[in-house]
C-alpha cells in the first residue's frame, strides 16, 4: 500500500556514468528524501559495454552506480530510503546480486529486485524487417520529409557490421510492481530516463495505469531532475549571472510530486546550487522532440506547462496533460560501424582560409592519386575557430583544422595518415600541430547507431524479486500497456497571427543570447533547441516579439553555413513557459557514437545560436542582462 498522500520527495543522484557515487550519499544524508533515483545511461553506454561484457572484461553494469550503493547503503538502511536506478546496464541481475551480497555482509535487511526485458538481441533481426518499400522501422520513418544520413540503414546486409546491442526503452510499471512487492532497491537496465521517478510516484500515490495526467506530470518531473546538476545550475545558459565560485560543487535536484502529478523542484538546503524558473525552463526544453514527450506508459503534452517560483530554490511545475502511450517504444540498436581516426592541424594568424584550403586540397589530391578515396566512408575537414584580429597572443591568433575519417578497415585510416605525412613538408606557412598522432596511427573502432521502433507487445518487461539468499523468489511480468493510442503526426507550425516585427520599433544588432536563454541536445541524428526569454525580459511583449521573430526560416538563416538543404526542421510553441522549440533533423549526421560532429551530442548548438547577432528592439535592451562577467 502507498505510505501516504503527501508529496513524495524523490532525489536524483546521477545523470550520466561519470557522476560519482558520493552524489547518492549526499542525497541520502543531506536532508529527508523518500526515494533516490539515478539515470546513469546515455544512449551509447550499453553498446560500449556489450563486447567487453561478452568477453568477461566488464561487469555489464555501471561501476559508479555500485560505488554509490557501497557508500550509501548504511544511510539507505537506516532511513529506509527506496532506491531505483538504471545503473544495471546490460546486467541488472549482476548489480542486484552484488548489492544483495553487500547488504547481507553488512547485516542490513533490504529486499533487492531488478527489472529486465529490455534486451531484445535474440529477436532484433526479426524486428528490423523492412516494410514493402524497403524501409527499416526507424524512429523517424513515419515522417516522409525526414531524410537519413548516408549509410544509416545498410548494416543489416553487411557481415562486417554485426549488431552488438539492442535495448528497448522500458516504462515504469515493472518498477512500480517491484515497489508494491516491498522492494527497497530496484536495479534497472535500459528504462527510459524518467521511468524510475514515474514508478516511484505511481507506487507512492497508488495511481492506476490509466491515470495519464498524473503519470504525465511525473514524467515531466522526472525529466527535470534526471540529468543530475542540470536541474541545479549546470549546463545553464544563464550561468553568467553567477560567479565561478557560486557554481562549484553543485548538488542534485529533488522533485516533490503531489497526488495530482504536479511537482515542486527543489534541492537540499545544505547543498550548493540554484533552482530557479530560468534553470527549470531550460531543463524542460532539453532533448525534446516537439510538444509531446513520450514514455512507454504515457504521452505528456507539455504545451501548457507552467513553471513558477514559489520560494527560494523551489519551483512549481503544473499544466502537463497526459494521454495513452503509443503501442511502440524506442529500440536503440548499435552495430560495429568500422574504424575512425582524427587529427588536428593548427594555423596561426594571416590568411587562415587559404592555409586550410591548401591543406585540404593536398590531402584529397594524394588520396585520389593513391586510389584510396574509394575505401574511405567519410572524411571531413572541420575548420574550428576564427583568429583574433590584431591578436595579443599567439594562442589568440590560432585556430585548428580537425581532419576526421571513418572507414571499414583500420588500415585505411592509417593510409590516410600516411598520405597526410607524405606531403607534410609542403605545408602552409606556420603550420603547427600535436605530436601525438595515436588517434590516426591506432584507429578506434566505432559503433553505428540506429534508433528503431518496436511494438510493446514484443517486450517481456518484468521485475525479479530476490529472496534472502539472493536467488529470484518471484518474477512478475507486467505485459504491454492495456490502453495505447497511435502517435499523431508531430505538430509543426510557424507563428500563428504574428505581429509585424517593425511594430516593435527600431532595432539594434546584438547577440541573441543577450535577451534569450536556450538549451539544446541530441535525439539520435537530430538536434533540438528551445528558446525562452531571460527572466528580466520575461513579459508578454517580449514573448510576442520572440515567437513572431523565431520562424523556421529564421533558424535556418541563423544556422548559416551549417544548414544543409536535406535537413528538415520542425517548430512548436509552449505559451505556458513562453518558449519556442525546434528540432533540426539530420544535423548530427548518423548520431551518437557514429557522428562526425565535434559537438556530437548537440549541447553547444543552443550556445552557437545565442551568439548569432540578430535585430532586437532597442526598447527591450534598455535593461541589460544581469551578468556578473
Buried (B, 14 or more C-beta within 10 A) or exposed (E): EBEEEEBBBBBBBBBBBEBBBBBBBBBBBBBEBBBBBBBBBBBBBBBBBBBEBEEEEBBBBBBBBBBBBBBBBBBBBEEEBBBBBBBBBBBBBBBBBBBBEBBBEEEBEBBBBBBBBBBBBEEBEEBBEEEEEEEBBBBBBBBEEBBBBEBBBEBBEBEEBEBBBBBBBBBBBBBBBBBBBEBBBBBBBBBBBBBBBBBBBBBBBBBEBBBBBBBBBBBBBBBBBBBBBBBBBBBBBBBEBBEEEBBEEBBBBBBBBBBEBBBBBBBBEEBBBBBBBBBBBBBBBBBBBBBBBBBBBBBBBBBBBBBBBEEEBBBBBBBBBBBBBBBBBBBBBBBBBBBBBBBBBBBBBEBBEEBBBBBBEBBBEBBEEBEBBEBBBBBBBBBEEEBBEEEEEEEEBBBBBBBBBBBBEBEBBBBBBBBBEBBEEEBBEBBEBEEEBEBBBEBEEBBBBBBBBBBBEBBBBBBBBBEEEBEBBEEBEBEBBEEBEEBEEBBBEBBEEBBEEEEBEEBEEBBBBBBBBBBBBBBBBBBBBBBBBBBBBBEEEBBBBBBBBBBBEBBBEBBEEBBEEEBBBBBBBBEBBBBBBBBBBBBBBBBBBBBBBEBBBBBBBBBBBBEBEBEBBEBBBEEEBEEEE
